[in-house]
Amino acid sequence: MHKQASGESADCFICAKALTLNLCNGYFQCLCQFGNGGHHVSSLYPAESAGQSTKSATDPRHLFADYESDGCLRCLQVDEGVFMDGKVVIVTGADGGLGKSVTQALLETGATVVGASRKIQASDFEHPSFNAIPADISNHDGAVGLVDQVLSRFGKLHVLVHTVGGFAGGEAVMDTDDETFQRMMDLNLKPLLHILRAALPPLRESGAGCVIAIGSRAAVEPGPSVGAYSASKAAMLSVMKTVALENKDAGLRANVILPGTIDTPANRKSSPGADFSKWIQPSAIASLITWLAGGAGRDVNGAAIPIYGSEI
């Protein structure tokens, strides 16, 4: 039977109210309302920290629990596979339509996240573990400079999440000019090559590095009038699969996510008549990324993972 400590209190990490805490296996657990009459246990912290300032709206450790018949909380095991405390992550395109969701999700795992883009600012994410480094990874020097700054500041790198890309379409292959093909390679392939060359050495050195790139369904299922785009995404996929093979000796994993149309403001603007309900939510992709980057995804390598939603 778990012991209870009555009269102890602290601020709940979820609701920010002072609530009675239950001492359970050396941890205080704050119980507040969640959902339809259920409860959830807020952010575990060691019992000896009681009386200290423990309020933190960003702590990711949430458990679900109910009361046992003896009035004590039933402890549930924490899935450490979703926590990334101590990990340093780079997210390229962190202020983009998808990048914002990915960055926020990774911050909630406890990781230190470096958000990179040309115009990124520290104020883009109000989180103590977020770090903004403006960078242009469309060229070698920009990518190397980004990684050098990360290593100078944190001394290590564990995960690279690459969300940068672009789209052009509307013409058949026979009508698509060289400039369009080159632009798609410049937007979708070259930035990946630049950041991989810069980041792979420290990722290998970590002993368990992880690279996740956002590809496209078009990489494996090309459609009409998007030949240049499909070709650039297929090239991305080929490079990432090669990286997985070349670096498995160092414990490094490289995977590609292949989404259908993502529900972002830019995509809605370009296709105002589309059925947005069929599009992929950025949060769904972000959840998959946190799973792949954490311990739970340690056995997945060289994969091309489809996430098509209702448009399958």
C-alpha positions as CSV (number, residue, x, y, z in Angstrom):
1,M,0.0,0.0,0.0
2,H,1.3,3.4,-0.9
3,K,1.8,6.0,1.8
4,Q,0.2,9.3,1.8
5,A,1.4,12.6,3.1
6,S,-1.4,15.0,4.1
7,G,-1.0,18.7,4.4
8,E,1.9,19.0,2.0
9,S,1.3,21.4,-0.9
10,A,3.0,23.0,-3.8
11,D,2.1,24.6,-7.1
12,C,0.8,22.2,-9.7
13,F,2.8,22.3,-12.9
14,I,-0.4,21.9,-15.0
15,C,-3.0,24.2,-13.4
16,A,-0.6,26.4,-11.4
17,K,-2.8,26.1,-8.3
18,A,-1.6,25.1,-4.8
19,L,-2.9,21.5,-4.4
20,T,-2.4,18.8,-1.9
21,L,0.3,16.3,-2.9
22,N,0.5,12.6,-2.4
23,L,3.8,11.0,-1.4
24,C,4.1,7.9,-3.5
25,N,7.3,5.9,-3.9
26,G,9.5,8.9,-3.1
27,Y,7.7,11.4,-5.4
28,F,5.1,14.0,-4.8
29,Q,2.2,13.8,-7.3
30,C,-0.2,16.6,-7.8
31,L,-3.8,15.5,-8.7
32,C,-5.9,17.8,-10.8
33,Q,-9.0,17.4,-13.0
34,F,-8.5,16.1,-16.5
35,G,-11.1,15.3,-19.1
36,N,-14.4,13.6,-18.3
37,G,-14.1,13.2,-14.6
38,G,-10.7,11.6,-14.8
39,H,-7.5,12.8,-13.3
40,H,-4.0,13.3,-14.3
41,V,-0.9,13.5,-12.2
42,S,1.2,16.5,-12.8
43,S,5.0,16.5,-13.3
44,L,6.8,14.3,-11.0
45,Y,9.5,15.7,-8.8
46,P,11.5,14.2,-5.9
47,A,9.8,14.4,-2.5
48,E,12.8,16.1,-1.0
49,S,12.1,19.1,-3.2
50,A,8.9,19.9,-1.3
51,G,9.0,23.4,0.1
52,Q,11.3,24.5,-2.6
53,S,10.2,26.5,-5.7
54,T,9.0,23.8,-8.0
55,K,6.6,25.6,-10.3
56,S,7.5,24.9,-14.0
57,A,4.9,25.1,-16.8
58,T,7.3,23.4,-19.1
59,D,8.1,20.1,-17.3
60,P,7.0,17.3,-19.6
61,R,6.6,14.5,-17.1
62,H,2.8,13.9,-16.9
63,L,1.2,10.7,-15.7
64,F,-2.3,9.4,-15.7
65,A,-3.7,7.9,-12.6
66,D,-6.8,7.0,-10.6
67,Y,-7.5,6.5,-7.0
68,E,-6.9,3.0,-5.5
69,S,-9.6,1.7,-3.2
70,D,-7.4,2.8,-0.2
71,G,-7.5,6.4,-1.4
72,C,-4.0,6.4,-2.7
73,L,-2.9,7.2,-6.2
74,R,-2.0,4.2,-8.4
75,C,1.4,4.8,-9.8
76,L,1.9,4.3,-13.5
77,Q,5.2,3.7,-15.2
78,V,6.7,6.7,-17.1
79,D,7.6,5.9,-20.7
80,E,11.1,7.2,-20.7
81,G,11.2,6.7,-24.5
82,V,9.5,10.0,-25.0
83,F,11.8,12.0,-22.8
84,M,15.0,13.6,-24.2
85,D,16.5,15.3,-21.2
86,G,20.1,16.2,-21.9
87,K,19.7,15.8,-25.6
88,V,20.7,18.7,-28.0
89,V,18.5,19.0,-31.1
90,I,18.7,21.2,-34.2
91,V,15.5,21.9,-36.0
92,T,16.0,23.6,-39.4
93,G,13.1,25.7,-40.5
94,A,11.9,26.0,-36.9
95,D,9.7,29.0,-37.5
96,G,7.9,27.4,-40.5
97,G,4.4,26.0,-40.7
98,L,5.6,22.5,-39.7
99,G,8.8,23.6,-37.9
100,K,6.9,25.4,-35.2
101,S,4.9,22.3,-34.2
102,V,8.1,20.1,-34.3
103,T,10.1,22.5,-32.2
104,Q,7.4,22.8,-29.6
105,A,6.9,19.1,-29.4
106,L,10.6,18.5,-28.9
107,L,10.8,21.2,-26.2
108,E,8.1,19.3,-24.3
109,T,10.2,16.2,-24.2
110,G,12.8,18.0,-22.2
111,A,15.4,18.4,-25.0
112,T,17.5,21.5,-25.6
113,V,16.3,22.7,-29.0
114,V,18.2,24.9,-31.4
115,G,15.9,26.5,-33.9
116,A,17.5,27.6,-37.1
117,S,16.2,29.6,-40.0
118,R,17.1,32.9,-41.7
119,K,14.9,35.0,-39.4
120,I,14.5,32.9,-36.3
121,Q,14.3,34.8,-33.0
122,A,14.5,33.8,-29.4
123,S,11.1,35.3,-28.8
124,D,9.5,32.8,-31.3
125,F,9.3,30.2,-28.5
126,E,8.8,31.2,-24.8
127,H,10.7,28.2,-23.4
128,P,13.9,28.2,-21.4
129,S,15.3,25.3,-23.4
130,F,14.8,27.0,-26.8
131,N,17.8,28.6,-28.5
132,A,17.6,30.6,-31.7
133,I,20.5,30.7,-34.2
134,P,19.8,32.5,-37.4
135,A,21.4,30.6,-40.3
136,D,21.1,30.1,-44.0
137,I,21.8,26.4,-44.7
138,S,21.4,26.8,-48.5
139,N,25.2,27.1,-48.6
140,H,28.1,25.2,-47.1
141,D,29.4,28.1,-44.9
142,G,25.9,28.7,-43.4
143,A,25.4,25.1,-42.4
144,V,28.9,24.7,-41.0
145,G,28.5,28.0,-39.0
146,L,25.3,26.7,-37.5
147,V,26.7,23.5,-36.3
148,D,29.9,25.2,-35.0
149,Q,27.8,27.6,-32.9
150,V,25.8,24.6,-31.5
151,L,29.0,22.8,-30.5
152,S,30.6,25.9,-29.1
153,R,27.5,26.6,-26.9
154,F,26.5,23.0,-25.9
155,G,29.5,20.9,-26.8
156,K,27.4,18.1,-28.4
157,L,24.7,17.3,-30.8
158,H,22.3,14.3,-30.7
159,V,19.5,14.9,-33.2
160,L,19.0,16.8,-36.4
161,V,15.5,17.4,-37.7
162,H,15.4,18.9,-41.2
163,T,12.1,20.5,-42.2
164,V,13.3,22.9,-44.9
165,G,11.9,22.6,-48.4
166,G,9.9,24.2,-51.2
167,F,7.4,23.4,-53.9
168,A,6.8,24.1,-57.6
169,G,4.4,22.4,-59.9
170,G,1.8,22.8,-62.6
171,E,3.6,21.7,-65.7
172,A,4.2,18.4,-67.4
173,V,7.8,17.2,-67.5
174,M,8.2,18.1,-71.2
175,D,7.1,21.7,-70.4
176,T,9.2,22.1,-67.2
177,D,12.3,24.2,-67.8
178,D,15.8,23.6,-66.4
179,E,15.5,26.5,-64.0
180,T,12.5,24.9,-62.2
181,F,14.3,21.6,-61.9
182,Q,17.3,23.3,-60.5
183,R,15.2,25.4,-58.1
184,M,13.7,22.3,-56.6
185,M,17.1,20.7,-56.1
186,D,18.3,24.0,-54.6
187,L,15.4,24.1,-52.1
188,N,14.9,20.4,-51.3
189,L,18.2,18.6,-51.8
190,K,21.1,21.0,-51.4
191,P,20.2,22.3,-47.9
192,L,20.0,18.7,-46.7
193,L,23.4,17.9,-48.2
194,H,25.0,21.0,-46.6
195,I,23.5,20.3,-43.1
196,L,24.3,16.6,-43.3
197,R,28.0,17.2,-44.1
198,A,28.2,19.7,-41.2
199,A,26.2,17.7,-38.6
200,L,27.2,14.1,-39.3
201,P,30.6,14.2,-37.5
202,P,29.2,15.3,-34.1
203,L,26.2,13.1,-34.5
204,R,28.5,10.1,-35.1
205,E,30.5,11.2,-32.1
206,S,27.5,11.1,-29.8
207,G,27.3,7.3,-30.3
208,A,23.5,7.4,-30.9
209,G,22.8,10.2,-33.3
210,C,19.6,10.6,-35.1
211,V,18.7,12.4,-38.4
212,I,15.0,12.9,-39.4
213,A,14.2,14.6,-42.7
214,I,10.8,15.7,-44.0
215,G,10.3,14.3,-47.5
216,S,7.1,13.9,-49.3
217,R,4.6,11.3,-50.5
218,A,5.6,12.4,-54.0
219,A,9.1,10.9,-53.5
220,V,7.6,7.4,-53.8
221,E,4.2,8.2,-55.5
222,P,4.9,10.9,-58.1
223,G,1.9,12.5,-59.7
224,P,1.3,14.5,-62.9
225,S,2.6,18.1,-63.1
226,V,5.0,17.8,-60.2
227,G,8.0,16.1,-61.9
228,A,10.7,18.5,-60.6
229,Y,9.4,18.5,-57.1
230,S,9.0,14.7,-57.0
231,A,12.5,14.2,-58.4
232,S,14.0,16.4,-55.7
233,K,12.2,14.6,-52.9
234,A,13.2,11.3,-54.3
235,A,16.8,12.4,-54.3
236,M,16.4,13.4,-50.7
237,L,15.1,10.0,-49.8
238,S,18.0,8.3,-51.6
239,V,20.5,10.4,-49.8
240,M,19.0,9.7,-46.4
241,K,18.8,5.9,-47.0
242,T,22.5,6.1,-47.9
243,V,23.4,8.0,-44.8
244,A,21.6,5.4,-42.7
245,L,23.8,2.6,-44.3
246,E,27.0,4.6,-44.1
247,N,26.7,5.5,-40.4
248,K,25.0,2.6,-38.7
249,D,28.5,1.5,-37.4
250,A,28.4,4.6,-35.2
251,G,24.9,3.9,-33.9
252,L,23.5,6.7,-36.0
253,R,20.0,6.4,-37.4
254,A,18.6,8.3,-40.4
255,N,14.9,8.2,-41.3
256,V,12.6,10.1,-43.7
257,I,8.9,11.0,-43.0
258,L,6.8,11.1,-46.2
259,P,3.7,13.2,-45.5
260,G,0.8,14.0,-47.7
261,T,-0.4,17.6,-47.9
262,I,0.3,19.3,-44.6
263,D,-2.3,21.6,-43.1
264,T,-0.2,24.8,-42.9
265,P,-1.2,28.4,-43.5
266,A,0.9,28.5,-46.7
267,N,-0.7,25.4,-48.1
268,R,-4.2,26.7,-47.3
269,K,-3.4,30.0,-49.1
270,S,-2.2,28.2,-52.2
271,S,-5.2,25.8,-52.3
272,P,-8.1,27.6,-50.9
273,G,-10.7,25.3,-52.4
274,A,-9.2,22.1,-51.0
275,D,-10.8,19.9,-48.3
276,F,-8.5,20.8,-45.4
277,S,-10.0,18.0,-43.2
278,K,-8.1,15.5,-45.3
279,W,-4.7,17.1,-44.8
280,I,-2.1,16.1,-42.3
281,Q,-1.9,18.1,-39.1
282,P,1.6,19.3,-38.2
283,S,1.1,18.0,-34.7
284,A,0.8,14.4,-36.0
285,I,4.1,14.7,-37.8
286,A,5.6,16.3,-34.7
287,S,4.5,13.4,-32.5
288,L,6.1,10.9,-34.9
289,I,9.3,12.9,-34.9
290,T,9.5,12.9,-31.1
291,W,8.9,9.2,-31.1
292,L,11.6,8.5,-33.7
293,A,14.1,10.9,-32.0
294,G,13.6,9.4,-28.5
295,G,14.5,6.0,-27.1
296,A,11.3,4.4,-28.3
297,G,12.5,4.8,-32.0
298,R,16.0,3.3,-31.4
299,D,15.3,0.3,-33.7
300,V,14.1,2.3,-36.7
301,N,16.7,3.1,-39.2
302,G,16.7,3.7,-43.0
303,A,13.0,4.0,-43.0
304,A,10.7,5.9,-45.3
305,I,7.6,6.4,-43.1
306,P,4.3,7.4,-44.8
307,I,1.8,9.6,-43.0
308,Y,-1.0,10.2,-45.4
309,G,-4.1,10.7,-43.2
310,S,-7.4,10.2,-44.9
311,E,-5.9,10.6,-48.4
312,I,-4.4,7.1,-48.4
